């Protein structure tokens, strides 16, 4: 699970908090994932790392050395000590030990409640996430525009370099330079050798290395029947998760631009489907489609044998299929009636979205994925048109907020997705322990344990039909990628 963090420096810089740095001025770039209050003499069993640990010293231990050492070993990013009512000032012994053991320490003034610090950290996390989403949207639009202009390969390479403030090289399978951005270094023998190894592999793969002071990542650009080209991206700082997503979009665009005439494996259609089902890039690519409506299909194979792209094209009635592991996504005309019985005969369970315009395919993809999760829980493919539920009466953004709020107690755990999947299956099987265990592939006692654990964490009575109804909606309204 990817954990979003902000720097301690950003928290300390909030003027409304009035925080004072007592030691660790040189460590303010430490990441903070949340601000946590604990008055325990030994809070270490309840820490996961990267916390801003807040305490007023209510049960402050006598062995300060051991207390600070425990926080250091638990990966705490910093300590925030609240002045008053227990202590008129931060204990000198704590300042000494934090300085000696390299633990940043900040003082929280009497008029700043700990809740305000927690809210500030939450606001900073939200601001960072929104900034990354804006960057991702802007970058995808820039890459899409570059791909439809003169010299599209060079334009895409340049657009990627500008979007991520990096240098970019595009190499062919033999190491020859196909595209180069400004500031790109000369190709070294070591980098060329690594590029050849990445190109010689199969399946999802990438590599990373260093060139001087730069972090460098290499990704294959598939070219169908040809050996793949290699996209090389480098800069001084490592790429974030959102920035790696931008690189993935660039790889898909370059793959589409460099396609050859071999259509035996459906790759051009696969790439087109992948781009159409993307986020902001879909808004641009959808302009090439007419004004009719479409549906999105999300599917999961129940067989281990490789899927046949041509057979799926005939079954689903569309060449726009993104076929990968462990499933597929496809774009079909809204008037195309998909035969779910035939789909099931081929070992697939699918979710079929409602009809949408070309510019809404991304949202339809999310709906199809949600329907697929329900289908996997029940063992039967599902269409949006066959679900006459309250979901159709609720605005999607409100539904997602409701689901995230209701499931928030589960989000902090490492097994959040597994618990939600268990809850979804258990509800779909009407609380039957044996059937739920069979679908999940675990022992019935494990299902009981997980459901009881979920009940305790949520603080809800799952014997209440109303509660179960709310949870049934919530597990289907959770946004894709939750809780990342």
QUIUR-V293240 format. One record per residue. N is the residue number from 1. SS is DSSP state (H for helix, E for strand, - for the rest). Layout:
BEGIN
N;SS
N;SS
END
This chain:
BEGIN
1;-
2;-
3;-
4;-
5;-
6;E
7;E
8;H
9;H
10;H
11;H
12;H
13;-
14;-
15;-
16;-
17;-
18;-
19;-
20;E
21;E
22;E
23;E
24;-
25;H
26;H
27;H
28;-
29;-
30;-
31;E
32;E
33;-
34;E
35;E
36;E
37;E
38;-
39;-
40;-
41;-
42;-
43;-
44;H
45;H
46;H
47;-
48;-
49;-
50;-
51;E
52;E
53;E
54;E
55;E
56;-
57;-
58;-
59;-
60;-
61;-
62;-
63;-
64;H
65;H
66;H
67;H
68;H
69;H
70;H
71;H
72;H
73;H
74;-
75;-
76;-
77;-
78;E
79;E
80;E
81;E
82;E
83;-
84;-
85;-
86;-
87;-
88;-
89;-
90;-
91;-
92;H
93;H
94;H
95;H
96;H
97;H
98;H
99;H
100;H
101;-
102;-
103;-
104;E
105;E
106;E
107;E
108;E
109;-
110;-
111;-
112;-
113;-
114;H
115;H
116;H
117;H
118;H
119;H
120;H
121;H
122;H
123;H
124;H
125;H
126;H
127;H
128;H
129;H
130;H
131;H
132;H
133;H
134;H
135;H
136;H
137;H
138;H
139;H
140;H
141;H
142;H
143;H
144;H
145;H
146;H
147;H
148;-
149;-
150;-
151;-
152;H
153;H
154;H
155;H
156;H
157;H
158;H
159;H
160;H
161;H
162;H
163;H
164;H
165;-
166;-
167;E
168;E
169;E
170;E
171;E
172;-
173;-
174;-
175;-
176;-
177;E
178;E
179;E
180;E
181;-
182;-
183;-
184;-
185;-
186;-
187;-
188;-
189;H
190;H
191;H
192;H
193;H
194;H
195;H
196;H
197;H
198;H
199;H
200;H
201;-
202;-
203;-
204;-
205;-
206;E
207;E
208;E
209;E
210;E
211;E
212;-
213;-
214;E
215;E
216;E
217;E
218;E
219;E
220;E
221;E
222;E
223;E
224;-
225;-
226;E
227;E
228;E
229;E
230;E
231;E
232;E
233;E
234;E
235;E
236;-
237;-
238;-
239;-
240;-
241;H
242;H
243;H
244;H
245;H
246;H
247;H
248;H
249;H
250;H
251;H
252;H
253;H
254;H
255;H
256;H
257;H
258;-
259;-
260;-
261;-
262;-
263;-
264;-
265;-
266;-
267;H
268;H
269;H
270;H
271;H
272;H
273;H
274;H
275;H
276;H
277;-
278;-
279;-
280;H
281;H
282;H
283;H
284;H
285;H
286;H
287;H
288;H
289;-
290;-
291;-
292;-
293;-
294;E
295;E
296;E
297;E
298;E
299;E
300;E
301;E
302;-
303;-
304;-
305;-
306;-
307;-
308;-
309;H
310;H
311;H
312;H
313;H
314;H
315;H
316;H
317;-
318;-
319;-
320;-
321;E
322;E
323;E
324;-
325;-
326;-
327;E
328;E
329;E
330;E
331;E
332;E
333;E
334;-
335;-
336;-
337;-
338;-
339;-
340;H
341;H
342;H
343;H
344;H
345;H
346;-
347;-
348;E
349;E
350;E
351;E
352;E
353;-
354;-
355;-
356;E
357;-
358;H
359;H
360;H
361;H
362;H
363;H
364;H
365;H
366;H
367;H
368;H
369;H
370;H
371;H
372;H
373;H
374;H
375;H
376;H
377;H
378;H
379;-
380;-
381;-
382;E
383;E
384;H
385;H
386;H
387;-
388;-
389;-
390;H
391;H
392;H
393;H
394;-
395;-
396;H
397;H
398;H
399;H
400;H
401;H
402;H
403;H
404;H
405;H
406;H
407;H
408;H
409;H
410;H
411;H
412;-
413;-
414;-
415;-
416;H
417;H
418;H
419;H
420;H
421;H
422;H
423;H
424;H
425;H
426;H
427;H
428;H
429;-
430;-
431;-
432;-
433;H
434;H
435;H
436;H
437;H
438;H
439;H
440;H
441;-
442;-
443;-
444;H
445;H
446;H
447;H
448;H
449;H
450;H
451;H
452;H
453;H
454;H
455;H
456;H
457;H
458;H
459;-
460;-
461;-
462;-
463;-
464;-
465;H
466;H
467;H
468;H
469;H
470;H
471;H
472;H
473;H
474;H
475;H
476;H
477;H
478;-
479;-
480;-
481;-
482;-
483;-
484;-
END
